[in-house]
């Protein structure tokens, strides 16, 4: 598996982007090489050339998505941001996914179907959640019981995202983010 986007040729990146959209809209089974080929204007054999197995494609999509999200969030240990600022950045990522894309998080979609995924994709989904929880826990490290708060924050944002998309009420993301920030601010953040 490639380490980052720079390791992929341009057409493979197009395939990964098309696969991400299809997974976020319909789950892993919504991805077919024929559809991806049509999405990016190539033959299905060319998709197989870049990603010989669908499970490897799925894992690459998840790892790339995780890398992009964590790059957007930034390294907690390299900033002077407050707990509230880190949490706002996290909430902004979730809000943008709903308001700009109208789709739920890739991790959320795959997490819901993780028991039926190929091992490589399921492992990538676990890595995604572990990396994101680690980031949130570090961001909340000034709070009492940061590990539990990290799980609560992520679960709250993931669940709200599903509701916001399903109910076509993206404003739910802001309402719940504000509540989450008040809750965490009152939990002993320095």
N, C-alpha and C positions, 0 to 999 in steps of 0.2 A: 504494500500500500504506500502511496506517495505521502511524503511528509507535509507538504503544503502546496498551495495552488501554483506556485512557481514551478513545481515539478511536473505539472500537467500541461500537455499541449493545449492550444486555444480551443480546439474542437472538443476535447475531453472536458474542459471547463464548461462549455456550452451544454454538454450532455449532463454534467453534474447539476447545473442550474435547472435544466428542464426536469430532471428526476426529482430534485428538491420540491419544485412546485407541484408535481404530480403526487408525491408522497404527502405533502402538507394538505392537499385537497382531498385525497382519497385513500391514503394509507399505502403500505408497501405493495400490496397487490394491484394497485392502480398503475403501477409502472410496468410497461412492456417495452421491449427493445424496438418493436415496430413503431410504437407511438413516439418514443424518444427520437428515433431516426427521422420521423416526419417533423417533429418539433424543431430539429436542428438542420434539416435539409440534407440528410445523408442516407445511406442504405443501412439496414439493420446489421449487416455484417460489419460495418464500420463501427457501430456501437460495441459489438462483440470484440473487435480489435482492441479498443481502449479498455473495455471492462469485460473480460472473458466470462465472468460469472455474475449473475444478478446480485448475489449476496455480497460480492466484493464491491459492486457499484453502490449498493445500499450502505455499506459500511463507510465507503469513501464520502458519500453524501453527508452522512451523519458527522463524521470527523471534520469535514470542511465547514459544515454549519456550526459546529461547536467552536472551531477555531475563529470563525468570523464573529460569533457572539461574544466570545471572551476578549477578542481584540477590541470590539466596540466598547465593552465594559471597562477595559484597561486593567492594568495590574494594580491591585489594591496596595501592595507593598511599596509601590513607587510613587504614590501620590500622597498629598497632605489632606485629601478629602475627608470629610466627616462621615459618620455612619449614615446620616440623612442624605448626604450627597451621593454616596455609593448606592443607597437604596433607590434614590431618585433615578439614577442612571439605569438600574435594573428595571424599574417600572417603566421607564421611557422605552426600553427595548421591547417590552411586551406590548405596550400601547401602540408603538409603531407597527408591529406585526399585525395587529388587529386593524388599526386605522388606515395604514398605507397598503397593506397586502390583503386584508380581509381574510386571513388564514390563521390557523392556530400554529403554535410552535411545532417544529419537526419532532422534537423530543417528546412532546405531549402526544402527538399522533402515534409515534412508534411505541411509546411507553404503554399506551392503551392496548396495543396488539403484540406486545413483546413476547408473550408465550407462544405465539404462532409464527414468529420470525425465524429466519435462518440464524444459526448461532453467531455468525460474523456480524449481522445487523443488530441482533439483540445485545451482543457485547459492546458494540459501538454506542447503542442507546444508553446502556449502563454507564459507559465512560462519559457520555455527555452529561448525564445527571450527576455523576460523581464530581466531575470538573466544575459544574455550575454550583453544586452545593458547597464545594471547597471554597469557591470564590465568595459566595454569599456568607459563609461562616467566617472567613477572614475579614470580610467587609463589616461584619457585625461583632467582631472580636471584642469590642469595648462593652458589649451587652452581656448581662448575666444569661447563662445558658444559650450561648450563641449557636451551638449545633442544633438545638431544638428550634430556635427561632429561624434558622436557615431553612429547615425542612418546612416549617409553617409558612414562611414567606414564599418559597418556591411552589408549594402546594396551592397556596391561595392564588398566586398569579396564574398558574397553569389552569386551575379550575375556573377562575374568572374569565380567562381567555376563551374557554369552551363556551361558557354562557354568553359572553359578549358576541361571539361569532354566530352562535345558534340563534340568539334572540335578536340579532342585528342591532345591538345596543353597545357600540364601542365605548360610550361614556362610562360604562360599568368599570372599565379599566382604571379610569381616573378616580372614580368614587372609592373603589377598593384599595387602590394605591395610597390614597390619602389616609384611609383608615389604617392600613398596614403601617404607614410611617408613624402615625400617632401611637399605635400599639408598641412598635419597636422603640420609639423615643421614650416611652414610659417604662421600658423594661430595664433601665439602668445604664443606658448608653452614657458614656462620659462626655 
